[in-house]
Amino acid sequence: MFSLAQSVDIRGAAGEPIPHPFKSLSRLEVEFRRAEFSLVVAGPGTGKSLFAANLATYGNMPVMYFSADSSAATQTVRTTAMITGEDSKTVKAALLGGDFGKYLAEIGKRWWLRFNYSASPPTSELERDLLCYLEVYGTIPHLIVVDNITNVDTGVVGDAESYTFGLEGLCEYLSEMARATNAHVLGLHHVTGEHSDGLNPIPLSGVKGKVHRVPSLILTIHKEVDGMNSRILNVAPVKNREGFEDSSGGTFASYRLNRASLRLEELEEEFPAPYAA
């Protein structure tokens, strides 16, 4: 048992926000805090992996990225474009053409960003890689990304009820991982069918499997496409234990996706209107 005074001493890094590039989300009181578990939820192809990659490549912090949903080639192109500002098409051509050496010095500075590309890793593999990270670098990652949580092999198969039960248990496991490691654990997840096109605000009820009990923070992402090869990603805090939330998904921070560098660029300089009111 601990008193409140003792709790101050034992908390360690728990509750400290990790650095992130999303100023408009900060204005909505959204932070990614250590020892907490969050979900980013969106339809296929909307941009949740790009959101996670922008977070992972920002700031000089240890990161472990479990990339079950994207290959090494895809992540190499994406993160190299984000880090260098180079056009992703140029980076991809260099990678496929064997002329990638010109980028190695720059991306080599991000030694603390490590990936696992297993398509369906069991939880034991997640734990193994975290222990390896600790052994090699003397620290646990400050950010752990699981992309996507449905790719993790929980050993639970069967009907829809057992699927939901397995996801709920996995979320509890990832929440415990966050507390045990003092890392922020970010899980990526899907939406229910009616929101799969990603064109309208996604409410809390749109989270697939209804696994919204455990995460301390849930962000949903929907997109705007203008027909001119431009895309806006709207990121809504539909659950937020530490700050503002709007479970309807109707209050969001907006970012323009730079199609070349794949970076997310700020659109709002002030509070979004619904929040400011």
C-alpha positions in Angstrom: 0.0 0.0 0.0 1.2 3.5 -0.8 0.1 6.9 0.6 -0.4 9.8 -1.8 2.9 11.2 -0.7 4.6 7.9 -1.4 2.9 7.7 -4.8 4.7 10.9 -5.8 8.0 9.1 -5.3 7.2 5.8 -7.0 5.5 7.1 -10.1 8.7 7.4 -12.1 8.1 8.7 -15.6 4.5 7.7 -15.6 2.3 10.5 -16.9 5.0 12.4 -18.7 4.0 13.3 -22.2 6.3 12.2 -25.0 7.3 14.7 -27.7 4.9 14.9 -30.7 4.5 17.2 -33.7 0.7 17.7 -33.5 0.2 21.2 -32.1 -3.5 21.3 -33.0 -4.1 18.1 -30.9 -2.3 19.7 -28.0 -4.7 22.6 -28.2 -7.4 19.9 -27.7 -5.6 18.7 -24.6 -4.4 15.6 -26.3 -1.0 14.2 -25.1 0.6 10.8 -25.5 1.6 10.0 -21.9 4.1 7.4 -20.7 2.6 4.4 -18.9 -0.6 4.8 -20.8 -2.2 3.0 -23.7 -4.0 4.7 -26.6 -5.7 3.7 -29.8 -5.7 5.4 -33.2 -8.8 4.2 -35.1 -9.5 4.7 -38.8 -10.8 2.9 -42.0 -8.4 1.2 -44.3 -6.1 3.5 -46.3 -7.2 6.6 -44.3 -3.7 7.3 -42.8 -3.5 5.9 -39.3 -0.1 4.2 -40.1 1.2 7.6 -41.5 0.0 9.2 -38.3 1.9 6.7 -36.2 5.0 7.0 -38.3 5.0 10.8 -38.0 4.8 10.4 -34.2 7.5 7.7 -34.2 10.0 9.7 -36.3 9.5 12.9 -34.3 11.7 13.7 -31.3 14.9 12.1 -30.1 13.2 9.2 -28.2 13.6 5.4 -28.1 10.8 3.8 -30.3 9.9 0.2 -31.0 7.5 -0.2 -33.9 5.7 -3.5 -34.5 4.8 -3.1 -38.1 2.7 -6.2 -38.8 0.5 -4.3 -41.3 3.3 -2.8 -43.5 6.4 -4.3 -45.0 10.0 -3.3 -44.5 10.1 -1.6 -48.0 6.9 0.4 -47.2 8.2 1.6 -43.8 11.7 2.4 -45.2 10.3 4.6 -47.9 7.8 6.3 -45.6 10.1 7.1 -42.7 13.0 8.1 -45.0 10.7 10.6 -46.8 9.5 12.0 -43.4 13.0 12.3 -42.0 14.7 13.8 -45.1 11.9 15.7 -46.6 12.6 13.9 -49.9 9.8 13.0 -52.3 8.6 9.4 -51.3 8.5 8.5 -55.0 12.2 9.4 -55.4 13.0 7.5 -52.2 11.2 4.4 -53.5 12.9 4.5 -56.9 16.3 4.7 -55.1 15.4 1.8 -52.9 14.3 -0.4 -55.8 17.2 0.7 -58.0 19.9 0.0 -55.5 20.9 3.7 -55.1 19.8 4.1 -51.5 23.2 4.8 -50.1 22.7 8.6 -50.2 20.1 8.4 -47.5 21.9 6.0 -45.1 23.8 8.7 -43.2 20.7 10.7 -42.4 18.4 7.8 -41.4 21.3 6.2 -39.6 21.1 9.0 -37.0 17.7 7.5 -36.0 19.3 4.4 -34.5 16.8 4.5 -31.7 13.9 3.7 -34.1 13.5 -0.1 -34.4 11.0 -2.2 -36.3 9.6 -5.7 -36.1 8.0 -6.9 -39.4 6.3 -10.1 -38.3 2.9 -10.4 -39.9 1.3 -12.0 -36.9 3.5 -11.7 -33.8 2.5 -13.4 -30.6 2.7 -11.4 -27.4 5.8 -13.4 -26.4 7.6 -11.9 -29.5 6.6 -8.4 -28.4 8.1 -9.1 -25.0 11.2 -10.6 -26.5 12.0 -7.6 -28.6 11.4 -5.2 -25.8 13.8 -7.1 -23.6 16.3 -7.1 -26.5 16.0 -3.4 -26.8 16.7 -3.0 -23.1 19.7 -5.3 -23.4 21.2 -3.5 -26.3 20.4 0.1 -25.5 20.0 0.0 -21.7 16.5 1.5 -21.9 13.0 0.5 -22.6 11.4 2.4 -25.6 9.4 5.5 -24.6 7.0 4.8 -27.5 5.8 1.3 -28.5 3.6 1.2 -31.6 1.5 -1.9 -32.5 0.2 -1.7 -36.1 -2.4 -3.2 -36.1 -3.6 -4.7 -32.8 -5.8 -7.2 -34.8 -2.5 -8.6 -36.3 -1.2 -9.7 -32.9 -1.7 -13.5 -32.4 -3.6 -13.8 -29.1 -4.4 -17.5 -29.6 -8.1 -16.8 -29.5 -10.1 -18.0 -32.6 -13.8 -18.7 -33.1 -16.9 -16.6 -33.4 -17.5 -12.9 -33.1 -17.9 -13.1 -29.4 -14.5 -14.7 -28.9 -13.0 -12.3 -31.3 -14.2 -9.3 -29.2 -13.1 -11.1 -26.0 -9.7 -11.6 -27.5 -9.4 -7.9 -28.5 -10.5 -6.8 -25.0 -7.9 -9.1 -23.4 -5.2 -7.8 -25.8 -6.0 -4.2 -24.9 -5.7 -5.1 -21.2 -2.4 -6.7 -22.0 -1.1 -3.6 -23.8 -2.3 -1.4 -21.0 -0.3 -3.5 -18.6 2.7 -3.3 -20.9 2.5 0.5 -20.8 2.5 0.5 -17.0 5.2 -2.1 -16.7 7.5 -0.3 -19.1 6.6 3.3 -18.5 6.3 3.6 -22.3 3.4 5.1 -24.2 1.8 2.2 -26.1 0.0 3.2 -29.2 -2.2 0.6 -30.9 -3.7 1.0 -34.4 -7.2 -0.4 -35.0 -10.1 -0.6 -37.4 -13.6 0.8 -37.5 -17.0 -0.8 -37.9 -18.2 -1.4 -41.5 -20.4 1.7 -41.9 -17.3 3.9 -41.2 -14.9 2.0 -43.4 -14.8 4.6 -46.2 -13.4 7.1 -43.7 -15.2 10.1 -45.2 -17.2 11.2 -42.2 -16.5 11.8 -38.5 -16.1 8.5 -36.6 -17.7 8.4 -33.2 -16.5 6.3 -30.2 -19.2 3.7 -31.1 -17.4 3.3 -34.5 -14.4 1.5 -32.9 -14.5 -2.1 -34.1 -15.1 -4.7 -31.4 -16.3 -2.0 -29.0 -12.9 -2.1 -27.2 -13.1 1.4 -25.9 -13.1 0.6 -22.1 -9.4 0.1 -21.6 -7.5 2.8 -23.6 -6.9 6.1 -21.8 -7.0 7.9 -25.2 -8.8 7.0 -28.4 -8.4 9.1 -31.6 -10.4 8.5 -34.7 -9.3 9.7 -38.1 -11.5 10.6 -41.2 -10.3 12.1 -44.4 -11.2 14.8 -46.9 -10.2 14.4 -50.5 -10.5 17.3 -52.8 -10.0 15.5 -56.1 -6.7 17.3 -56.7 -4.4 14.8 -55.2 -4.7 16.5 -51.8 -5.9 14.9 -48.6 -6.8 16.3 -45.2 -6.7 14.1 -42.1 -9.1 15.0 -39.3 -8.1 13.6 -35.9 -10.8 13.5 -33.3 -10.3 12.7 -29.5 -13.4 10.6 -28.9 -12.1 9.4 -25.5 -9.5 11.3 -23.4 -9.2 10.7 -19.7 -6.7 13.5 -19.3 -8.5 16.3 -21.2 -11.1 17.3 -23.7 -13.1 14.6 -25.6 -16.1 14.6 -27.9 -17.4 11.0 -28.4 -19.3 12.1 -31.5 -16.0 12.6 -33.4 -17.3 16.0 -34.5 -14.5 18.0 -32.9 -11.1 17.4 -34.5 -7.7 18.7 -35.4 -7.0 18.9 -39.1 -3.7 18.1 -40.9 -2.8 18.3 -44.6 -1.0 15.2 -45.8 2.1 16.3 -47.8 2.0 13.8 -50.6 5.7 14.1 -51.3 7.3 13.9 -47.8 4.3 12.1 -46.2 4.5 14.6 -43.3 1.4 15.8 -41.6 1.2 19.6 -41.8 -0.8 21.9 -39.4 -3.9 23.6 -40.8 -5.4 25.2 -37.7 -3.6 28.1 -35.9 -6.3 28.6 -33.4 -8.7 26.3 -31.5 -11.2 24.5 -33.7 -14.4 26.4 -33.6 -16.6 23.8 -31.7 -14.0 23.6 -29.0 -13.4 27.3 -28.7 -17.1 27.9 -28.2 
